[in-house]
């Protein structure tokens, strides 16, 4: 059976995430494997069209990765009848307007998060897409990672019993840019450019908690700008006024509490750059991006508190590593394949723009909580 092509306008492919995770490790990897196999046996072949502002970068990428189409005129790209999907991984302040234009052009939408700077703006995108009869998707990459898939399997199997609480510990030291280059773009640290760790990471925590633990109902949060001066990509110092660390407590259904510490100003002494711990009546588990360790109720040790002697018990040794009983593909690529099947043959897909609204809603509520120093409840979000 002949292959079927699907054109994808890719905006933001010159950035770190757009290039590495979405273009190279997802779309080009799908192309190199021969496309996505559909239910009827036909292969769906993605055809990327790169768009952006920097013609030199786009030309280099197109030549390096054998991509025929690229350009700096986004309206011309949106007018192309051979492109069915618009994907955006650009900066946050640009996203909502670009998605609106793509919806007006009749394109299905797949984009990074946050989908907008406010929940109201994100809701507007949902309504516009519904009115136009278009399919939408928001990146929920962590749900497709081995560590989170293992946590979900433990939950679904009843391993935890009644879930009591959870902890998320995320972060690493992002270099200030003076002694050595920063690992993240400078716009992340400027409020005027849509920066800030709360807006950047709260959408991640929302979909992880909603889908792995329990739906979020309220939040208490405090943010900090801990490093107020950084150096940008051109070697120029600038005022970093966006939050670069935050600490939150979330209440979920059934009274489950989730603690989150997330920071770009912390040094790593844990199994991974992010760890997720779930504690339940029958067992606990701690997962990173790949591995997951468990401790069942029957295997829980009896700690002895004695501050007068050095601790001799190996607590880490009491945890059991879950086996690798299946092959795990790249999480971004796996979600791209799911979305492409959704567009091509109406296969099931859960992570729509409505799910993206929830992420922005939590980020807004967390910022409000920080500003007003109080708990903020989250109203239900309609699909």
C-alpha positions as CSV (number, residue, x, y, z in Angstrom):
1,X,0.0,0.0,0.0
2,X,1.4,3.4,-0.9
3,X,2.6,5.8,1.7
4,X,0.4,8.8,2.6
5,X,2.2,12.1,3.4
6,X,1.1,14.7,6.0
7,X,2.5,18.2,5.9
8,X,3.5,19.7,9.3
9,X,4.4,23.4,9.6
10,X,7.0,23.4,12.4
11,X,7.5,26.8,14.1
12,X,10.3,27.1,16.6
13,X,12.4,24.3,15.3
14,X,15.6,26.3,15.7
15,X,15.1,26.4,19.5
16,X,16.4,23.8,21.9
17,X,13.2,21.9,22.4
18,X,11.9,22.4,18.9
19,X,15.1,21.1,17.3
20,X,16.2,18.3,19.6
21,X,13.0,16.8,20.9
22,X,10.5,17.5,18.2
23,X,12.4,17.8,14.9
24,X,15.3,15.4,15.3
25,X,14.1,12.8,17.9
26,X,10.4,12.8,16.8
27,X,9.5,13.9,13.2
28,X,12.8,12.9,11.6
29,X,13.0,9.7,13.6
30,X,9.5,8.9,12.4
31,X,10.5,9.7,8.9
32,X,13.7,7.5,9.2
33,X,11.7,4.5,10.5
34,X,9.4,4.7,7.5
35,X,6.5,6.6,8.9
36,X,3.6,5.7,11.3
37,X,1.7,2.6,10.6
38,X,-2.1,3.2,10.5
39,X,-4.9,0.8,11.3
40,X,-5.4,-0.1,7.6
41,X,-1.7,-0.9,7.1
42,X,-0.9,2.3,5.3
43,X,2.2,4.3,6.4
44,X,1.8,7.9,7.2
45,X,4.9,9.9,6.4
46,X,5.5,13.3,8.0
47,X,6.7,16.1,5.8
48,X,8.1,18.9,7.9
49,X,8.0,22.5,6.7
50,X,10.3,24.7,8.8
51,X,9.2,28.3,9.5
52,X,10.8,31.0,11.7
53,X,12.5,34.3,11.7
54,X,16.1,33.3,11.1
55,X,16.6,32.3,7.5
56,X,20.3,31.4,8.0
57,X,19.5,28.9,10.8
58,X,16.5,27.5,8.9
59,X,18.6,27.0,5.8
60,X,21.4,25.2,7.7
61,X,18.9,22.9,9.4
62,X,17.1,22.1,6.1
63,X,20.4,21.2,4.4
64,X,21.7,19.2,7.4
65,X,18.6,17.1,7.8
66,X,17.5,16.9,4.1
67,X,14.3,19.0,4.6
68,X,13.0,20.3,1.3
69,X,10.7,23.1,2.6
70,X,11.5,26.1,4.8
71,X,10.8,29.8,4.9
72,X,10.3,32.9,7.0
73,X,6.8,33.7,5.8
74,X,4.4,32.0,8.2
75,X,1.3,33.3,6.4
76,X,2.5,31.7,3.2
77,X,3.1,28.4,5.1
78,X,-0.4,28.6,6.7
79,X,-1.9,29.1,3.2
80,X,-0.4,25.8,1.9
81,X,-3.1,23.2,1.3
82,X,-0.6,20.3,1.6
83,X,0.1,21.2,5.3
84,X,-2.6,19.9,7.6
85,X,-0.9,20.4,11.0
86,X,0.6,23.5,12.6
87,X,3.1,22.9,15.4
88,X,4.6,25.6,17.7
89,X,7.6,25.4,20.0
90,X,8.4,29.1,20.0
91,X,8.3,31.5,22.9
92,X,5.3,31.5,25.2
93,X,4.1,35.1,24.4
94,X,3.9,34.4,20.7
95,X,2.0,31.1,21.0
96,X,-1.6,32.0,21.4
97,X,-1.7,34.4,18.5
98,X,0.1,32.0,16.2
99,X,-2.3,29.2,17.1
100,X,-5.2,31.5,16.5
101,X,-3.9,32.3,13.0
102,X,-3.3,28.6,12.3
103,X,-6.9,27.7,13.4
104,X,-8.2,30.5,11.1
105,X,-6.2,28.8,8.3
106,X,-7.9,25.5,9.0
107,X,-4.9,23.7,10.5
108,X,-5.0,21.0,13.2
109,X,-2.9,22.2,16.2
110,X,-0.1,20.5,18.1
111,X,1.9,22.7,20.4
112,X,4.2,23.0,23.4
113,X,3.0,24.2,26.7
114,X,2.0,26.5,28.2
115,X,-0.5,27.0,25.4
116,X,-1.0,30.7,26.4
117,X,-0.1,33.1,29.1
118,X,-3.6,33.1,30.7
119,X,-6.3,30.5,31.1
120,X,-8.8,32.8,29.4
121,X,-6.7,33.0,26.3
122,X,-6.1,29.3,26.3
123,X,-9.9,28.7,26.7
124,X,-10.5,31.0,23.7
125,X,-8.2,28.7,21.6
126,X,-10.2,25.7,22.6
127,X,-13.5,27.4,21.6
128,X,-12.0,28.5,18.2
129,X,-10.7,25.0,17.4
130,X,-14.1,23.4,18.4
131,X,-16.0,25.9,16.2
132,X,-13.6,25.1,13.3
133,X,-13.9,21.3,13.8
134,X,-10.1,20.9,14.2
135,X,-8.1,18.4,16.1
136,X,-5.7,19.7,18.8
137,X,-2.9,18.4,20.9
138,X,-0.6,19.7,23.6
139,X,2.7,18.1,24.5
140,X,2.4,15.9,27.6
141,X,5.8,14.2,27.1
142,X,6.5,13.1,30.7
143,X,3.5,10.8,30.6
144,X,5.2,8.8,27.9
145,X,8.5,8.4,29.7
146,X,9.5,5.0,31.3
147,X,9.5,6.3,34.9
148,X,6.0,7.7,34.7
149,X,4.6,4.7,32.8
150,X,5.9,2.5,35.5
151,X,4.2,4.7,38.2
152,X,0.9,4.5,36.3
153,X,1.2,0.7,36.1
154,X,1.7,0.5,39.8
155,X,-1.3,2.7,40.5
156,X,-3.5,0.8,38.1
157,X,-2.4,-2.5,39.7
158,X,-3.4,-1.3,43.2
159,X,0.1,-1.5,44.4
160,X,-0.2,1.7,46.4
161,X,-3.4,0.9,48.2
162,X,-4.9,4.2,49.2
163,X,-2.6,7.0,48.0
164,X,-1.8,9.4,50.8
165,X,0.6,11.9,49.4
166,X,3.2,12.6,46.8
167,X,6.4,14.6,46.3
168,X,8.0,16.1,43.2
169,X,11.6,17.3,43.4
170,X,12.8,19.0,40.2
171,X,15.7,21.1,39.3
172,X,19.4,21.7,38.6
173,X,21.8,24.6,38.6
174,X,21.4,26.8,35.5
175,X,24.7,28.7,35.0
176,X,24.4,32.4,35.3
177,X,26.1,32.9,32.0
178,X,29.3,34.7,33.2
179,X,31.7,31.9,34.0
180,X,30.2,29.5,31.5
181,X,27.2,29.6,29.1
182,X,23.7,29.1,30.6
183,X,21.9,25.9,29.6
184,X,18.6,27.7,29.2
185,X,17.7,30.7,27.0
186,X,17.8,34.2,28.6
187,X,14.1,34.9,27.9
188,X,13.3,32.2,30.5
189,X,14.4,34.7,33.2
190,X,12.6,37.9,31.9
191,X,8.9,38.5,32.8
192,X,8.4,40.7,29.7
193,X,9.3,37.7,27.5
194,X,7.0,35.2,29.2
195,X,9.7,33.7,31.5
196,X,9.4,32.2,34.9
197,X,9.6,28.7,36.3
198,X,6.0,28.7,37.5
199,X,4.5,29.3,34.0
200,X,7.1,27.0,32.5
201,X,6.7,24.0,34.8
202,X,3.3,24.1,36.5
203,X,1.6,22.9,33.3
204,X,3.9,19.8,33.5
205,X,3.0,19.2,37.1
206,X,-0.7,19.6,36.3
207,X,-0.8,16.8,33.7
208,X,1.4,14.5,35.7
209,X,-0.6,14.8,38.9
210,X,-4.0,14.7,37.1
211,X,-3.1,11.6,35.2
212,X,-0.8,9.7,37.6
213,X,-2.1,10.6,41.1
214,X,-5.4,12.4,41.2
215,X,-7.1,15.6,39.9
216,X,-5.8,18.8,41.4
217,X,-8.3,20.9,43.3
218,X,-6.3,23.8,45.0
219,X,-2.8,25.2,45.3
220,X,-0.6,27.1,47.7
221,X,2.6,28.4,46.2
222,X,5.5,30.7,46.8
223,X,8.0,31.7,44.1
224,X,11.4,33.3,44.3
225,X,13.8,35.2,42.0
226,X,17.0,33.9,43.6
227,X,19.5,35.1,41.0
228,X,18.6,38.6,39.9
229,X,21.5,39.2,37.5
230,X,22.4,36.9,34.6
231,X,24.4,37.1,31.3
232,X,22.7,36.5,28.0
233,X,23.7,34.7,24.8
234,X,25.6,37.8,23.5
235,X,27.6,38.1,26.7
236,X,25.6,41.0,28.0
237,X,24.4,41.2,31.6
238,X,20.7,41.6,32.2
239,X,18.2,41.9,35.0
240,X,16.5,38.5,35.7
241,X,13.2,39.5,37.2
242,X,11.2,36.2,36.6
243,X,10.8,33.6,39.2
244,X,13.6,30.9,39.0
245,X,12.4,28.8,41.9
246,X,9.1,27.9,43.5
247,X,7.7,25.7,46.2
248,X,4.1,24.5,46.2
249,X,1.6,22.4,48.1
250,X,-1.4,21.0,46.0
251,X,-4.5,19.3,47.3
252,X,-6.1,16.7,45.1
253,X,-9.2,14.5,45.1
254,X,-9.5,12.3,48.2
255,X,-7.4,14.7,50.2
256,X,-4.2,13.7,48.6
257,X,-1.4,16.2,49.2
258,X,1.4,16.8,46.7
259,X,4.5,18.7,47.6
260,X,6.5,20.3,44.8
261,X,10.0,21.9,44.9
262,X,11.2,23.1,41.5
263,X,14.2,25.3,41.0
264,X,16.9,26.4,38.5
265,X,19.0,27.3,41.5
266,X,19.6,24.0,43.1
267,X,22.3,21.3,42.8
268,X,21.4,17.7,42.2
269,X,21.8,15.0,44.8
270,X,19.0,12.6,43.8
271,X,18.5,9.8,41.3
272,X,17.5,12.1,38.5
273,X,16.9,15.7,37.5
274,X,13.3,15.1,38.6
275,X,11.9,12.5,41.0
276,X,8.3,11.6,41.7
277,X,7.5,9.8,45.0
278,X,4.0,8.4,45.8
279,X,3.3,7.1,49.3
280,X,0.3,4.8,49.9
281,X,-1.1,2.5,52.6
282,X,0.3,-0.6,50.8
283,X,3.4,0.7,49.3
284,X,5.5,3.6,48.0
285,X,7.4,4.2,44.8
286,X,10.0,6.7,43.6
287,X,10.5,7.3,39.8
288,X,12.8,9.4,37.8
289,X,12.5,9.8,34.0
290,X,13.5,6.2,33.4
291,X,13.8,4.1,36.5
292,X,11.3,3.4,39.3
293,X,12.0,1.9,42.7
294,X,9.3,0.4,45.0
295,X,8.9,-0.5,48.6
296,X,5.9,-2.6,49.6
297,X,4.2,-2.5,53.0
298,X,5.5,-6.0,53.9
299,X,9.1,-5.0,53.0
300,X,9.1,-1.7,54.9
301,X,12.0,-1.5,57.4
302,X,11.6,-0.4,61.0
303,X,13.8,2.7,61.4
304,X,15.3,3.5,64.8
305,X,15.8,7.2,65.7
306,X,19.1,7.7,67.6
307,X,20.7,11.0,66.9
308,X,23.7,10.1,69.1
309,X,25.1,7.5,66.7
310,X,26.0,7.6,63.0
311,X,23.2,6.1,60.9
312,X,24.3,2.6,59.8
313,X,21.1,1.5,58.0
314,X,21.2,1.5,54.2
315,X,17.7,2.9,53.5
316,X,18.3,3.1,49.7
317,X,19.0,-0.7,49.8
318,X,15.5,-1.3,51.0
319,X,14.0,-0.3,47.6
320,X,13.6,-2.6,44.7
321,X,14.2,-1.5,41.1
322,X,11.4,-2.3,38.7
323,X,12.5,-4.5,35.8
324,X,12.5,-3.4,32.2
325,X,9.8,-5.7,30.9
326,X,9.1,-3.7,27.7
327,X,10.8,-1.4,25.2
328,X,10.2,2.3,25.7
329,X,10.4,4.7,22.8
330,X,11.3,8.4,23.1
331,X,8.5,10.0,24.9
332,X,8.1,13.0,22.5
333,X,8.2,10.7,19.5
334,X,5.6,8.3,21.0
335,X,3.2,11.2,21.6
336,X,3.8,12.6,18.1
337,X,2.9,9.2,16.7
338,X,-0.3,9.1,18.8
339,X,-1.3,12.6,17.6
340,X,-0.6,11.8,13.9
341,X,-2.8,8.7,14.1
342,X,-5.5,10.9,15.7
343,X,-5.4,13.4,12.8
344,X,-5.1,10.7,10.1
345,X,-7.7,8.2,11.3
346,X,-9.4,9.7,14.3
347,X,-7.6,7.4,16.7
348,X,-8.2,8.2,20.4
349,X,-6.3,11.1,21.8
350,X,-6.7,12.6,25.3
351,X,-4.2,15.5,25.6
352,X,-6.0,18.3,23.7
353,X,-6.0,22.0,24.1
354,X,-8.5,21.6,26.9
355,X,-5.9,19.7,28.9
356,X,-3.5,22.6,28.1
357,X,-6.0,25.0,29.7
358,X,-5.7,23.1,32.9
359,X,-1.9,23.6,32.9
360,X,-2.2,27.4,32.4
361,X,-5.0,27.5,35.0
362,X,-2.7,25.9,37.6
363,X,0.2,28.3,36.7
364,X,-2.1,31.3,37.1
365,X,-3.5,30.0,40.4
366,X,0.0,29.4,41.7
367,X,1.1,32.9,40.8
368,X,-2.0,34.3,42.4
369,X,-1.4,32.2,45.6
370,X,2.2,33.6,45.7
371,X,1.0,37.2,45.2
372,X,-1.8,37.0,47.7
373,X,-0.2,34.5,50.2
374,X,-3.2,32.2,50.3
375,X,-4.7,28.9,49.0
376,X,-6.4,29.2,45.6
377,X,-9.1,26.8,44.4
378,X,-9.3,25.5,40.8
379,X,-12.7,25.4,39.1
380,X,-13.4,22.6,36.8
381,X,-12.3,22.9,33.1
382,X,-14.8,21.8,30.5
383,X,-13.5,19.8,27.4
